[in-house]
Amino acid sequence: MLKKRDPVEGGLVEALRYAFLLLKFRPRSVREMEFRLQKKGFSPAAVADTISFLQDKKFLDDASFARAWAQSRAARSYGLSRIGRELSSKGVERILAERALDRLLAGGYSEEKAAIELVISRKRSLLRGGEKLKLKRRLFAFLSRRGFCPGVVANVTERFFGGHAAGDEYED
């Protein structure tokens, strides 16, 4: 729940100063910025004016934020499903999130390749010790939490445990 604070003195100037401080750390969606300004206690008018100014000057742009967020999360080996959920939680409209994900795919992003590379990089901790069924479950759960679609998760799990001995092709 949004905790109300006493209104902050200074209005627009202070709201802009705070907004630029937030943007110094990372890009923000419009909804994120509105939430943070409201949480800080700025008046609704100061929040609206700040958002309007930042959008006019292109400091806030949900489309470019969605593209940048999707790209950075894909680089950290997250699946499309999780990236889409994160964009939604940050207030990005569904159509903008879908465009950002489509752009990722058009740029050559492959969920299966990303999942395989992730498993290879974490193979020692993910696939060490234990019985085969337990390791399969661990891998399946890990990839699912990372947001890979169920088909990709099943395919990658099969590649490591199915027709091949665990990790035959994937020695590092």
Buried (B, 14 or more C-beta within 10 A) or exposed (E): EEEEEEEBEEBBEBBBEBBEEBBEEEBBBBBBBBBBBBEBBBBEEBBBBBBEBBBEEEBBBBBEBBBBBBBEBBEEBBBBBBBBBBBEEBBBBEEBBBBBBEBBEEEEBEBBEBBBEBBBEEBEEBBEEEEEEEBBEBBBEBBBEBBBBEEBBBBBBEBBBEEEEBBEEBEE
